Amino acid sequence: MNQTLATSQVWTDGKRHLWWLGIMPLATPLLSGALAIGTGVQQLWWVGVLVIFGLIPLIDGLLGEDVSNPPESAVSNLESQSYYRWIVYTGVLFVIASVVITGWLAAGGIDWIINGGLLHATAALEPSSWLARTAAFITARTELHGEISVFTYLGMAMSTGAATGIAINTAHELGHKPKPLEVFLAKVTLAPTFYGHFYTEHNRGHHVRVATPEDPASSRLGESFWAFLPRSVWFSAVSAWNLERERLRKLGLPALHWKNAVLSAWMYSVVLWGAMIAWLGAAVIPFLIIQGIYGFSLLEVVNYVEHYGLKRQKLPSGRYERCSPRHSWNSNRIVTNIFLFQLQRHSDHHANPTRSYQSLRHFDESPQLPYGYASMIVWAYVPYLWRRRMDHRVLNHYAGDISLTNLQPSQRLKYLEKYSNSAKPF
């Protein structure tokens, strides 16, 4: 493990204030909307998607890596500082605001402003007041923006989905903590994507079965993302339900019970979606569905990247070896680590699930990705390019022994024929 020589008395977190940038992707729908309405260019509603797949990978490549770790003597103090938790809490506020405000604008808010709704709401104010002048300015810019097209509606939903997808990582950070407030906020953050079962499956399923063929969220060598996506979505939900059903059975309770954590997590989504539909009508339903599907698909493509082809070996007892730093793909790209609260230091997360993002460490023995997650998810969408980037890295990690990999069963014969105990670098 790489370890800084600084002591806890002199060591300071050089990224302490940069962590606030981690909430920026959660606010991209609001930023996109401000740009689109402010300029009258409707296409700018797509900025959220462009930031995720263009700007962040570009900056990530330019600014390079940071392999420094906080000294162990400083970790206790780092973990105790509420400052870092308030950053995550603020992220929850931003993503919910993004969903509600952008959903309203997509489902009729733009038309309401164009038709004078904002001016009417401020009609009783002095025309010279800052609030009345702001209302007049927003109305004028919205008139220039015009009624939204189908393409713009799609951009609004996709930019929101980019935010809610990244927010699942915020829920991930919160959901590993035992405090009731953090569990509550984790489920609130999962509500827009209707992915509340992630809380149960990730903590009690994925962390137990990670890097094994039994884990639906661990991708296999030779498995494309498009094959992995439906497998992970379906079997992760099934696993979460089975885990909770078994827990309730041991308590003498039926699966359909108010104590069912999966059902209660889904109820957060029912409340959010139900309230927005009751308020905005059927026009918001496509928006909610599009952002939800796109959002959880972003989680799944990150899942795909994190453990591709890696496998824990079975011991003579029939149990799998303990999860180690060698069973997760890592990256020290500084920009993506800031935006994803150091999710890319994934090995330490699996070793210490309750450790907060600011304390996660780099391990020298962890397999390293060629780029940050933001770049790798783009490669993952194109199976041929992904395999060219990653297959030889998996084989090299196991010194060319393909029998040690988590291999896709349907590709087994093809890969055994292709690789004969050696991996050729790309």
N, C-alpha and C positions, 0 to 999 in steps of 0.2 A: 504493500500500500504506500502510495506517495504521501509523505507527511511533511508539513511545514516545520521549520525549526523554531518558529516564534513561540514564545510562551504565552499563557493566557493573560499575563499582566500587560504585555505590550501588543498582543494581537488584536486587531480590529477587523471587522467585516468590511472589506473594500466594496462590496456590492450592497451594503446596507440600504442605501437610498435608491439604488437601481431596481430593487425588487418591486417597487411601485409600478415599473413598466410591465410587470406581469399581468396587471389588470387591464392594460390597454387593448389587447385582443378582445376582451369581453365587452368593450365599449365601441368596437368598430362599427356596429350598425348605427349607433348614434353619430359617430364621426362621419360615416358615409352619408347619412341623412343631412347633416349640417352642410357638407360639401355640395350635395345634389341640390338642395333647396337654395343654398346661398349663391350658387352659380347658375342655377336653372338647367343644369346638365343632368338629365335623369340617369344616364349611364354610370354616374359616379356612385349609385347605390351598390354597384358591384365591387367597390373598393375593398370591402371586407374580405372577399374571396381573393382578390389580387394581392392583398397584404400577406395572407397566409401562404399562398403558393408562389409568390414572386418576390416581394420586398424582403420578408424575413429570411428566406433561403439566401438571397443575395448578400444581405448584411452579415448573415451568419458565416458565409464563406470568406468575407473580407476581414472580419474582426478576429477570426481564429479561435483558439482554445484557451481554456484556463484549467490547469490540472491541480491547482492548489487546494489544500484541505485545511479546515480549521483544526488546530491542535486538540487532542482529546481533552486536555485540561480546560479548554474553553467551551466545550459542548454543553455542559450543564448550564452555564450562564446564558448561552445562546438559546437553549430550549426554554428557559424560564422567562424570556422577554416577550411580553404581550404585544409589543410593537409589530412583530412579524405576523402575529395572528390577525391583527387589525387590517393588514394588507389583504389577506385572504377574505376576511369578512366584507371588506369594501368591494372586492371582486364579485361576490354574490349579489350585492346591491346593484352593481352595474349590469350584470347579465340579465337579471329580472327586469330592470328598467329598459334594457335593449329590446327584450321580447315584447313587453307591454306597449311601449311607445311606438316601435316600428310596426307591430301588428296593428295598432290603431291607425297609423298613417296609411298602411297598405289597404286596410279594410274600409276606408272612408274618411279618415282624418284629413288627407290632402284635399279631397273635395269639399269637406266642411270649411277648411280655411279659405279655399278659393271662393266659395259662396258667401264669404263674409262672416263666418261663425266667430272667428277670433276678434274681428272688429266689433261685432255685436256684443261679445262678452266683456269688452272693455269700453263700451260706449258711455258708461256713466263716469268715466275718469276724465280728468282734465286732458285735452288733446296734447298739451305740452309736457305731460308727465312722461317719465322714461318708460313706464309700462305701456302706455298708449302708443308711444312712438315705436316701441319694439314690436307691438302687435301690428302696426301699420307696415313696418319694414318686412316682417315675416310674411304678411299677406301679399305684399308686392312681389317678393321673391318667389312665393309659392305660385302665384299667377303666372310668372315667367316659367316656372317648372312645369306647370300644366298637369292635366289629369294623367294618372299613371297608366302606362301600357302594360301588356301582359309580360313583356320582357323586363320591365322595371319591377313589376310585382315579384317576378322570379328572382331578380337580383336582391330585392329586399329580404326575401325569405332565405336565400342562400347566404347572404352576409350575416343574417341572424343565426343561421345554422352553423356557420363557422365559429361564431361566438359561443353558442350553446354547446358545440362539440368540444371546444377548448375548455369550457367551463366544467365538463365532466372531470377533467384533471383537477380542477379546483375542488370538486366534490370528493375526488380521490384523496386529496391532501386532508380534507376535513374528516372524511369517513374513517380514517385510521385512528382517530383520536377518541378516547373514551368519554369525553365531556358531552353531556346531553345537548348543549348548545351547538356543538360542532356536528353532532349526528343530525340534529334538526336541519342545520344549514346545508349539510351534504345532500339531504333528501330534497330540500327546496331547490338546490342547484341542479339536481337530476330531473326535476319536474318538467321543464320545457321539452326534453327529448323523450319523455315517457320511458325512462330507463332506470327507474328506481330499484329494480331488482339487482342492478350492478352492485349496490351497497352490500347485499348479502352474498352474491356469487363471488365478488372480488375478494372479500375478506375471508370467507370460509371455504371457498372453492378454489379459486385461482391460486391463492397463496399456499394452499396445501398441495395442489397437483401441478404447479408450474413446471414447465420444461419436461413434461411427460406426455405420451400419446393420449392419456386420459383427459388432458386439460383442453377444453374447447377454445381457450383464449391463447394457446401456444401454437404458433404456426409451424408447419412441417417443411422440411427441405423438399423442394419440388412442387409445393402447393402454391398456386397463384393466390393473390389477394382476393380475386373474384370467386374462387372456390372456398377460401377461408371465411369470407364475409357471412354467407348464409349459415355455415356450420357454427361459427362462433355466436352469431345472434341467436339462433334457435336453441342450441344446446346449452348456452350460458343461461338463458331464461329457464329452460327445463331443469338445469342443475340447481339454480336458485330456489325454484319451487320445491324440488325434492329435498334439498337441505332443510328448508323451513318446515316442510311437512313432517320430516323425521324428527326435528327438534320438538315440534308440537305433539307428535305421537308419544314421545318420552314423557311429556307432561300430562298425558292423558287427554289431550285436546284434539279436535278435528282440524284438518287443514284449513277449512273455511271458518276461520275464527278471527276475531278482532285483534288478537295478539300475533297474527301472521305478519311478519316484518315485510314480506314481499307485497302483500295486499296493502298494507299501510303506506308503503313507499309509493305504490301506484296511485294511491288516493291523493297524494300531493299533485300529481299530474291531472287527475280528474278535476280537482278543485281549480287549478290554474286554467286548464283548457276550458272547463265548463264555465268559469267566470268570464273568460274572454269571448266565448261564443254567445253567452247570454247578453253580454254588453254590446258586441260588435256584429252579431248575426253570422249567417252562413258565409259571408265574404271572407272571414278570417280563417275558416277551416283549411283551405288549401295552404295558406301561409303556415299554419301550425304543423300540418303534416309534412310539408317540404322541409322546413327548418328542423323538425324532429328527426326525420330520416337522415338528412345530410349530417346533422349533429352527431348522432350515434355512429354513423359510418366513419366519421373522423376518429372517434374513440377506437373503433375496430381496426382501422388502418395503422394506428399507433400500436395496438396490441399485436398486429401482424409483424411489425418491425422489431418489437422488443425481445422476442425469444425465437426468432426464425431458425429452425433446424437444430436448436440446442436441446440436449436431452440429459437428464440425470440418469445415471446407470443404476440397474437393479443390483442389490446386494444379495449374498447367499441366502439371507433370511426371506427374500422375496419382496422386501421393502425397497423403496428408492433411496439412493444416497441423499444426504442433506443438501439443500439448495446452497450453492456457493456463488462467489462472484463470477465464476465461469459460465453461469447459466442464464445470463442476460446480456443483451447487446447494449453497450454504453456509448456515450458521446460527451466530450467536454467542450463542445462548441458553446461559447459563452452566451450568444444572443438567444439561442433556443432554450438554453438552460434557464435564463432569466424569465423568458415568456412562459415556460412550462414549469416553473418552480422546481427546477432541477430533476424533473422526471427522468432525464437522460442518465442520471446517476442511479440507474435502476438496480444494479447489483446491491448497493448498500440499502436501498429501499426494501428489497426482499430479505436481506439479512436483518434489518431493523425496521419493521413496518411502521412503528409508532414514531420513529425519528422524524422531526420536522425538516422541511425542505432546506432551510438555511444551514443545517448541520450535515447534510449528506456528503459522502466522501467518494473520491475517485480511488479505484483499485487498479494497480498496474497489471494484475492478472486477468482483469475483465476483458472480454473481446470488445474491440472498438469498431464502431461504424466509420465508414469513410467520410460521412457528412453528418450534420445534425438531423434530428427527426423531421424538421420542416422540409428538408431536401429529400430525405429518404422516403417520405410518404408519396412524393411525386413519382419517384422511381417505382414504388410499389404498385402504382396504378397501371404500369406497363410491364407485364410479366417477363417478357423477353429481356428488357433492360434490367429489371430487378435481378433476374438470374445471373446475368453477366456481371453485375456488381457484387452479388452476395454468395452465390453457390460455392465459389472457390474459397471464400473466406470461412465458410462453415467447415469445408473439408480441411483447410489448413489448421483451423482451430483444433481439429481432432487428428492432426498429423496424417491426414489422408485416409483414415479408417472410417469409411462410410457407415460401417455397422454400429458406430457409436452415436450416429446422428438420429434426430427425430425425423424419420423419413416418411413422406407421403406414400401410403400403401399402393395407390394406383400408379405411382411413378417408380416403384421399387426396382423392377426389372430394368427399366430404362437407365436409371442412375447406376445400378450395379454394373451394367455393361459399359457405361460412359466413363466411370471413374474406377481405375484399377489401383487402389491404395495410394494415389497421389493426386494432389490438386494443382492444376495449372493456373498461375495468376493471370488475371485479365490484363 
